[in-house]
């Protein structure tokens, strides 16, 4: 029985470490683009990375069942609207640069629309600005009680997952944990 428990714990740790490696190393490929546009549009780069991770797992060619495209999973109509606002001629929303630029600008736009509230901007990013405004402006609404007002389960889960992912990214960036050392520490703890 003890061996089975140790095996299960090790399996969970391996899965956790794989996710950490994925979170920590894959985003590096796009860091310059993320830094550029998060600075230009005044959006926390950890938030941009978290949205990309949640939306596409950093897969440039991702296309959702609803037709959202690219790293930040932009709907073509939203991307076209954003391109017009930014006066972008090149309509290749699947390219990393365009997709991150448009998605980051959209996050900035939503932050302004939702009174600089990150959670509310995430509601709008996932479910649309009209739904987010309806929820946030409901009588009695409070962030602590948000789950009782947001009637899309997917959106409630989305906001929680983005917040968690952003916190993990911030932790990894702040403490620069070397994953091999972390793995050894966890293995020693299990033994």
Residue pairs with C-beta under 8 A, 6 or more apart in sequence:
6 190
9 190
10 187
10 190
13 183
13 186
13 187
13 190
17 179
17 182
17 183
17 186
20 168
20 172
20 179
20 182
21 179
22 57
23 53
23 165
23 168
23 169
23 172
24 172
24 179
26 57
26 58
27 34
27 49
27 52
27 53
27 58
27 169
29 58
30 52
30 58
30 71
30 96
30 100
33 96
33 97
33 100
33 101
34 45
34 48
34 49
34 52
34 100
34 104
35 45
37 43
37 48
37 100
37 101
37 104
37 105
38 44
38 45
38 47
38 48
38 104
39 45
40 104
41 104
41 105
41 107
41 108
42 108
43 104
43 107
43 108
43 111
44 118
44 166
46 166
46 169
46 170
46 173
47 107
47 118
47 162
47 166
48 72
48 100
48 103
48 104
48 107
49 165
49 166
49 169
50 162
50 163
50 165
50 166
50 169
51 72
51 103
51 107
51 122
51 125
51 162
52 58
52 71
52 72
52 100
52 103
53 165
53 169
54 158
54 161
54 162
54 165
55 62
55 68
55 71
55 72
55 73
56 62
56 70
56 71
56 72
56 73
58 71
59 71
60 70
60 71
60 94
60 95
60 96
60 99
61 70
61 94
62 69
62 70
62 71
62 73
63 69
64 73
66 75
67 75
67 76
68 74
68 75
69 75
69 76
69 79
69 93
69 94
69 99
70 93
70 94
70 95
70 96
70 98
70 99
70 103
71 96
71 99
71 100
71 103
72 99
72 100
72 102
72 103
72 104
72 106
73 103
74 82
74 93
74 99
74 102
74 103
74 106
76 93
78 106
79 91
79 93
79 102
80 91
82 88
82 102
82 105
82 106
82 109
83 91
83 93
83 102
85 105
85 109
86 101
86 102
86 105
88 98
88 101
88 102
90 98
92 98
93 99
93 102
106 125
107 121
107 125
110 121
110 124
110 125
110 129
110 132
111 117
111 118
111 121
113 121
113 124
113 129
113 133
114 120
114 121
114 123
114 124
114 129
114 132
114 133
114 136
117 136
117 143
119 143
119 146
119 159
119 163
120 132
120 136
121 132
122 158
122 159
122 162
122 163
123 131
123 132
123 135
123 136
123 150
123 155
123 159
124 131
124 132
124 133
126 152
126 154
126 155
126 158
126 159
127 150
127 152
127 154
127 155
131 152
131 155
135 141
135 146
135 149
135 150
135 151
136 149
138 149
141 149
146 156
146 159
147 156
150 156
150 159
171 177
